[in-house]
């Protein structure tokens, strides 16, 4: 009797098991010896798998040919033409319907229109817009702070040139500023026309004087005849005397030795009573709106801004050319800074070309085919017009901005990843199905496996973007819809178009080296392609999925049901030594063995990393300082740095927050606005109870102005910090309109309107209109009703606060609450008619709400993305354990990225939150790939299932990470800070995704991964499905029959 054969295998716990007799003999061996035997047995088993791999894994593999796979082989050219023609047709439709447009940037783009703070701000804007629609404003009579031009000087010479308060430097400043006022082109068309100012010749000049030290009457300023104010500037550009400089310096100080508030804004930070040396000096030139040919500031606002932008670009170029070896000249203007921002944004997208080239090179290298690389790039490109067609005509979304173009960087990595999955599956099909497999069988096998793997990752990633569609911020919401649709369309085009191109490459290019793919085929190549060993399947076996080998058949045609099919395209005959590629064997053997032996260490490390990153994530804070979009090292930011860092008063007066307190406006009607046109804010809703007819109401609003102006917590304590027309109106009625008391009750609206209009249009003895500014700045609104009758509709007071306008939410939120509480207290005390006031902070209060919403949406989006990934994983794997481990790893990726954000020293500002929402979709792909491949493995043990998973998807995960990270590396090129931060987050996400998937996920699955059918929900789902189908059928089966069939299926699953 022969001795029983000893069968060795490696179970999930890594211990070598042999027959009972042999195991008793080896129990005394040392632990290191068992490990050595284990390695040898693994090597034997790997060799056995190489010889009989298709027999091992063919069990349960569906080899029946797919109809679409047959189409790809028989109608390759026609299908490619269809898939290319459809996007071209979509593009033509979009072009001829004028649907291709890039939305311009506006201040309303990222605002939350449903928020109360935003509604209040827009209510006042809508009221002023309605007033402006009918009102005609004097040309350039309104000061627009964003148009103001600031000239700054730095003394860098020696001696008197080292001090800006010297005769030589003052002469230089006078020459430069005279040249700007009189020689720079179009200055007189943009300067502020101050209707309340009279020059020395008793005329209102075309341009107001600059706010500059040279206007000091001790230097170049000329006093009026009554010696009360500076009415003009001397024509001289010569040096002033030292005595004049001393007198000017003395006028910069008060009697108490403090800096005179009138000049504080102009002086450098190093000026003081103890030192007259000053290195920096600043001047401001006020510019006015509306421009010539426009009715008011809102009349074709974009055109007016574009005209001023062209002017200020020339001014900037001129100013920077004025620097000398003794004095450096710098300039700042908000409109120019916005121009620089838009210009940098446009240039940033040019770096996408580098990403395209890199991804193309990696695809070429991985597929070893330039043809496939070209077709993949075309395939990705073709997904854009189809997506835009769906986005525009089906989703009815008309908003598409430069922000949406960021999807180029995303889809390059996703499209390349899908290409790698299909390519790797095609290569593996030759090993899995064996040497005798036909092209049809291989393509059918590849299509089934790759399409499912790609679908799971695509639907998960798309869902992560679709989550952002619920964002109240419209650009982010539309970007989520756009990116989600783009991923799904790219997936559809990949599974439809790529198999056709794969067949073309397989037949004509596959044996060519990657660097000579364009050369014509040689005679030997053609012979290799036309191998006489042809394998085909008859109709019966094809339907049943059983392969029948018939190598002797040489007939080019076959008859099936009386129909002659063309089989003259030869299938490839593979040798009996087909093996995995080296990189696949690396993941199958070396890497799998590594993560197996180090599984406990890796699991411990990943748990520690997860805990640390959760702790770091909790330390993240909202932005504590102003958002930076352009690096300080950029030349355009030098003026910003000077404005903020080198003067006694940081920034301009316009950079401090102004708060408006409005009466007469109830709200805003947004029912008729297009939500995809942020410039449309709605129409104003007037407060029908508003009235200033009673004297008590006038006294109440006067008290509001005086009380707020005197509160140092709300309003900065300086002259002109409070702009209240009611103060001047009371003074006018008391002192100018003779015999009229300060506050009177009016019987009719016409009387009130008549007095207010008389007040606004009053001309003093000097010929100026001191109160016209309230009308031109729309602080007092008188409108006509449908009958043409004028009525006092609304007014607002404006207060200058001590807070910077671009302060972060952590500072601005308490300011909003403080003002809201103060106005609410006044509303409770004031009589009816003036008890519905509200406060608003221009653009900056609504933008504060945006910052808060973005931070909240960021964490909500991350949580929802993980939840959706869990659901998709449960449905795709139908295994509770695999779903749990995968979800944990995805959560680990997200927390690791957030922890890294803290380590980078970043705070949660607009850039970080928007970028985090975009890159969250990349945290799921690689783990999902490996999890699905693990569950689909036909082996029973963890070790072998993980080996199959790494074999099938390891290469795709690796090259997918390389392409996405490489594409993201080009985001470090642009100067705009958003792109480098987005690139850093993208590459960090990819790095952690690769680490958690290839190391931590594999190690965890080696420890607690499901064996056999443990955690498998398929029997349960199948039982429910059988019961549902039996209930719907005409002849329902009994429960006993259903249970018998279900148990048979379970036995079949366990046996396979």
MOLIN-V51479 format. One line per field, one symbol per residue. ss: DSSP state (a for helix, b for strand, c for the rest). phi: phi as a letter, one per 30 degrees, with the letter a starting at -180 (. if undefined). psi: psi as a letter, one per 30 degrees, with the letter a starting at -180 (. if undefined). Layout:
BEGIN
ss = ???
phi = ???
psi = ???
END
This chain:
BEGIN
ss = ccccccccbbcccccbbccaaaaaaaccccaaaaaaaaaaaaaaaaaaaaaaaaaaacccccccccaaaaaaaacaaaaaaaaaaaaaaaaaaaaacccccccccccccccccccaaaaaaaaaaaaaaaaaaacccccccbbcaaacbbbbbbbcccaaaaccccaaaaaaaaaaaaaaaaccccaaacbcccccccccccccccccccbcaaacccccbbbccccccbbbbccccccccaaaaaaaaaacbcccccbcaaaaccbbcccbccbccccbbbbbbcbbbcccccccccccaaaaaaaaaaaaaaaaaaaaccccccbbbbbbcaaaaaaaaaaaaaaaaaaaaaaaaaaaaaaaaaaccaaaaaaaaaaaaaaaaaaaaaaaaacccccccaaaaaaaaaaaaaaaaaaaaaaaaaaaaaaaacccccaaaaaaaaaaaaaaaaaaaaaaaaaaaaaaaacccaaaaaaaaaaaaaaaaaaaaaaaaaaaaaaaaaaaccccccccccccccaaaaaaacccccccccaaaaaaccccccccccccbbbbccbbbbcccccccccccccccaaaaaaaaaaaaaaaacaaaaaaaaaaaaaaaaaaaacccbcccccccbccccaaaaaaaaaaacbcccccaaabbbbbbbbcbbbbbcccccccccccccbbbbccccccccaaaaaaaaaaaaaaaccccccccccccbbcaaaaaaaaaaaaccccccccccccaaaaaaaaaaaacccccccccccaaaaacccbbbbbcccccbbbbbbbbbbbbbbbccccaaaaaaaaaaaaaaaaaaaaaccccccccbbbcaaaaaaaaaaaaaaaaaaaaaaaaaaaaaaaaaaaacbaaaaaaaaaaaaaaaaaaaaaaaaccccbcaaaaaaaaaaaaaacaaaaaaaaaaaacccccaaaaaaaaaaaaaaaaaaaaaaaaaaaaaaacccbaaaaaaaaaaaaaaaaaaaaaaaaaaaaaaaacccccccbcaaaaaaaaaaaaaaaccccccaaaaaaaaaaaaaaaaac
phi = .ddddcccacdddicdcbdedddddcdddddddddddddddddddddddddbddddcddiddcdddddddddddbeddddddddddddddddddddchccacdddbdcecdcdddddddddddddddddddddcdccdehdcdceddecccbbbdbdcidddbdcbeddddddddddddddccddidddbddcddccbddcibdddbddddbdddeddccdcdddchcadcabdddcddcddddddddddddcdddjdddedceddcddcdaddbcdbdcbbbbcdccbdddjcdadcdheddddddddddddddddddddddbdcbccbbbaddddddddddddddddddddddddddedddedddhbdddddddddddddddddddddddccdicccbcddddededddddddddddddddddddddddddjddddedddddddddddddddddddddddddddedddddceeddddddddddddddddddddccdeddddedddcbdcdddcbdcdddddddddddcdddccbcdddddddicdcdbdddbddbbcbhicdcdcdddddccddcdbddeddddddcddddddddcddddddddddddddddddddcdbdecbddcccddddedddddddedccbdcdicdddcdcccccbjcclbccdcdddcbdddcjcdcdddcdacdddddddddddddddddddddcbddadidccbddddddddddccddicddbbccdbddddddddddddcdcdddiccdcddddddhdbccbcdddiddbddaabcbbccccddcddddcdedddddddddddddddddddjbcbdbcbcidddedddeddddddddddddddddddedddddddchbdddddddddddddddddddddedddidcdcddddddddddddddcedddeddddddddddccdedddddddddbedddddddddddddddddddddddeddddddddddddddddddddcdddddddcbddchcdidcdedddddddddddddddbddddddddddddddddddddc
psi = kkkkkkkkljafggkkkaleeeeefgfflleeeeeeeeeeeeeeeeeeeeehefeeffjfkjgkkkeeeeeeeeheeeeeeefeeeeeeeeeeeefghfjkjklklffegljffkeeeeeefeeeeeeeeefffkkkkkgfkkjeffkkkkkkkkgalbffgkfhleeeeeeeeeeeeeeeffkkgeffflkjjfgkkafghljleklkljlfffkffcfkkllfgheljfakkfkglklleeeeeeeeeffllffglkkfffeffklfgklffkgkkfkkklkjkkllllkfkeaffjheeeeeeeeeeefeeeeeeefffkaffkkklkkkeeeeeeeeeeeeefeffffeeeeeeeeeeeeeefhjeeeeeeeeeeeeffeeeeeeeeeeefhkfkjlfeffffeeefeeeeeeeeeeeeeeeefeeeeflffkleeeeeeeeeeeeeeeeeeeeeeeeeeefefffkfjeeeeeeeeeeeeeeeeeeeeefeeeeefeeeeeefffgklfghffllkleeeeeefhkfjkklkleeeeefgkkjkiffkgkflkkjhgkkkjgfjklkkllfgkllleeeeeeedeeeeefefgeeeeeeeeeeeeeeeeeeeffkllkflkkkfkkffkeffeeeeeeffglejkalfffkkkkkjkkfkeakjgfgljfgiffjfakkjljffkkgekeeeeeeeeeeeeeeffjffekkilkgfkjjfeeeeeeeeefejkgkleklkkeleeeeeeeeeeeegkkaffgljfgffeeeggfkjklkafggkkljelllkkkklgkkfgklefeeeeeeeeeeeeeeeeeeellkfhghllkkhbfeeefeeeeeeeeeeeeeeeeeeeeeeeeeeeeefhkeeeeeeeeeeeeeeeeeeeeeeeffglliaeeeeeeeeeffffffeeeeeeeeeeefkflfleeeeeeeeeeefeeeeeeeeeeeeeefffffelfkfeeeeeeeeeeeeeeeeeeeefdeeeeeefegkkkbgkgkgeeeeeeeeeeeeeffleiklleeeeeeeeeeeeeeeef.
END
